Amino acid sequence: MPARTLALPGGARVPVVAARWQHAYGVVTRGRVQLELRDGTPGPVLGRDAGFWLRGTGVRALRNPGRRTATVRILTPLVGVRRNDMISNTDTGVVPGRSRGFRRLAVTGSAATVATVVVTTLAAALARAGGVDFEVPDGGEAIPLGGFAVVTGFFSLVGVAAAAVLLRFSARPAQRFGWTAVALTALSMVPPFLVGAAAPSVIALVGLHLVAAAVMIPVLTRSLRAGSRRRA
């Protein structure tokens, strides 16, 4: 089987020429290689012994995200091996590693969601016992404890879904999730000041947002960091 080796120095970017990858199968033999997607966004980072197809995927370049030279062994033509879009799980371990990362994130995210719902609802109950009425607007209907549980659970699961998307498409999912989550948490502080609630209710609502963020963000960030290391 004809083969050639592609060397990518640290930080290098090599455009993908479709004709050269028509029937080719690549295997990372040293370092790490990142796939640049058709819209220019960073794609998966493939570690040593990871195999991949590029035909029909829209990948437009290969990048070396590290400092040391990475090498890719390009085999062509490939006969008798079935293509699975961009990345093949034949003799690579890439798909199983990614699957473990998603399973870990799903389990950890679900447990964190339950914990966040419990902690936030308990905090709301304590605030209510301390005299906070949670009437929105002031003098209006009070938010029930079940409402805190439902809203917290919903947005916690949204955070888990966002983390899964970043794990799939981002080269630095933990870092990007942290920035995004902190920014969204800051934005979530604004509505309590706009609903016309009394000052104690506003302060308590802001505090509940911070409680939920303090539980979910660190847990998901650690899970993403572990998942990205496993994927690499």
C-alpha positions in Angstrom: 0.0 0.0 0.0 1.6 3.3 -1.1 2.3 5.6 1.9 3.8 8.9 2.6 4.5 10.9 5.8 3.3 14.4 6.4 5.3 16.4 9.0 3.7 19.4 10.7 6.1 21.6 12.8 4.8 23.1 16.0 2.0 25.5 15.2 1.9 24.7 11.5 -1.2 24.6 9.3 -1.4 22.5 6.2 -4.3 23.0 3.8 -6.2 19.9 2.8 -6.1 19.3 -1.0 -9.2 17.2 -1.8 -7.6 15.4 -4.7 -4.7 14.1 -2.5 -7.1 12.8 0.1 -9.6 11.2 -2.3 -8.8 7.6 -1.2 -6.3 8.3 1.6 -6.4 7.3 5.2 -4.3 9.1 7.7 -2.8 7.9 11.0 -1.2 10.2 13.5 2.2 8.7 14.3 3.6 11.4 16.5 2.3 14.4 18.4 -1.2 15.7 18.0 -3.1 17.0 15.0 -6.2 19.2 15.0 -8.7 19.2 12.2 -9.8 22.6 11.0 -13.5 22.5 9.9 -15.0 23.9 6.7 -16.0 27.2 8.4 -12.6 27.7 9.9 -13.5 26.6 13.5 -11.3 24.2 15.4 -12.3 20.6 15.2 -11.3 17.4 17.1 -7.7 17.0 18.3 -6.3 13.6 17.3 -3.6 12.0 19.4 -1.0 9.3 18.5 -2.4 6.3 16.7 -5.6 8.0 15.8 -6.9 7.2 12.3 -9.1 9.4 10.1 -10.7 9.9 6.7 -11.0 13.4 5.2 -12.9 12.6 2.0 -16.4 14.3 2.0 -16.0 15.8 5.5 -15.3 19.4 4.5 -12.1 19.6 6.7 -10.0 22.2 5.1 -6.7 22.1 7.0 -4.6 20.1 9.4 -3.0 22.0 12.3 -0.4 21.1 14.9 -1.6 22.6 18.2 1.6 21.7 20.0 5.1 22.9 20.0 6.8 19.7 18.8 6.6 18.4 15.3 3.7 16.1 14.6 3.6 13.5 11.8 0.8 11.8 9.9 1.2 8.6 8.0 -0.9 8.8 4.8 -1.9 5.5 3.3 -3.5 5.2 -0.2 -5.4 3.5 -1.7 -7.3 2.0 1.2 -9.0 -1.3 0.4 -11.2 -3.4 2.6 -11.8 -0.8 5.4 -15.2 0.8 5.8 -15.2 4.6 6.1 -17.0 6.2 9.0 -17.1 9.9 7.9 -14.3 11.9 9.4 -12.8 9.5 12.0 -12.6 5.8 11.8 -12.6 3.7 15.0 -10.5 1.0 13.3 -7.3 0.5 15.3 -7.5 4.0 16.8 -9.4 4.3 20.0 -10.6 7.8 19.1 -14.3 7.1 19.0 -14.2 4.9 22.2 -12.3 7.7 24.0 -14.7 10.3 22.9 -17.6 8.1 23.9 -16.2 7.7 27.4 -15.8 11.5 27.6 -19.4 12.0 26.7 -20.6 9.3 29.1 -18.5 10.8 31.9 -20.0 14.3 31.1 -23.5 12.9 31.0 -23.2 11.1 34.3 -21.4 14.0 36.1 -23.7 16.6 34.6 -26.8 14.7 35.7 -25.5 14.3 39.2 -24.5 17.9 39.4 -28.0 18.9 38.1 -29.7 17.0 40.9 -27.3 18.4 43.5 -27.9 22.0 42.1 -31.7 21.6 42.2 -31.6 20.3 45.8 -29.1 23.0 47.1 -30.9 25.8 45.3 -34.4 24.8 46.5 -33.1 24.3 50.0 -31.5 27.8 49.9 -34.8 29.3 48.6 -36.7 27.5 51.5 -34.3 28.9 54.0 -34.6 32.4 52.6 -38.4 32.1 52.7 -38.2 30.9 56.3 -36.1 34.0 57.0 -38.8 36.3 55.7 -38.1 36.6 52.0 -41.5 36.5 50.2 -40.2 36.1 46.6 -43.2 38.0 45.3 -42.8 39.1 41.7 -43.6 41.9 41.4 -43.7 43.2 45.0 -47.2 42.4 46.3 -47.8 40.0 43.4 -47.7 36.2 43.2 -44.9 34.5 45.1 -42.6 32.1 43.3 -43.3 28.5 44.7 -40.4 26.4 45.7 -41.2 24.0 42.9 -40.7 26.8 40.5 -37.1 27.2 41.7 -36.5 23.5 41.3 -37.9 23.4 37.7 -36.1 26.5 36.5 -32.8 25.4 38.1 -33.1 21.9 36.6 -33.9 23.2 33.2 -31.0 25.6 32.9 -28.6 23.2 34.5 -29.4 20.7 31.8 -28.9 23.4 29.2 -25.5 23.9 30.6 -24.7 20.2 30.3 -25.8 20.3 26.7 -23.6 23.3 26.0 -20.7 21.5 27.6 -21.3 18.4 25.4 -21.3 20.6 22.3 -18.0 22.2 23.3 -16.5 18.8 24.1 -17.4 17.7 20.6 -16.2 20.7 18.6 -13.8 22.8 20.7 -10.1 22.2 21.1 -10.3 23.9 24.6 -13.8 23.0 25.8 -13.1 23.5 29.6 -11.7 27.0 29.1 -14.4 28.1 26.7 -17.2 26.7 28.8 -15.8 28.6 31.8 -15.8 31.9 30.0 -19.3 31.3 28.6 -20.8 30.1 31.9 -19.4 33.1 33.8 -20.7 35.5 31.2 -24.1 34.0 31.2 -24.2 33.9 35.0 -23.4 37.6 35.0 -26.2 38.3 32.6 -28.6 36.2 34.7 -28.1 38.8 37.5 -29.9 41.4 35.5 -33.6 40.1 35.4 -34.1 40.1 39.2 -33.6 43.9 39.2 -36.2 44.4 36.4 -39.2 42.4 37.8 -40.2 44.9 40.4 -39.6 42.6 43.4 -38.7 44.0 46.8 -35.1 44.4 47.7 -34.8 41.2 49.9 -36.3 39.1 47.1 -34.0 40.6 44.5 -30.9 39.9 46.7 -32.1 36.4 47.4 -32.8 35.7 43.7 -29.3 36.9 42.8 -27.9 34.7 45.5 -29.7 31.7 44.2 -28.2 32.3 40.8 -24.7 32.3 42.3 -25.4 29.2 44.3 -26.5 27.3 41.2 -23.4 28.6 39.3 -21.1 27.6 42.1 -22.2 24.0 41.9 -22.6 23.5 38.2 -19.7 25.4 36.6 -16.7 23.8 38.5 -18.2 20.3 38.1 -18.7 20.6 34.4 -15.4 22.4 33.9 -13.5 19.5 35.6 -15.4 17.0 33.6 -14.6 18.8 30.3 -11.0 19.0 31.2 -10.8 15.3 31.9 -12.7 14.5 28.7 -10.5 16.7 26.5 -7.4 15.0 28.0 -8.8 11.6 27.2 -9.8 12.7 23.7 -6.2 14.0 23.1 
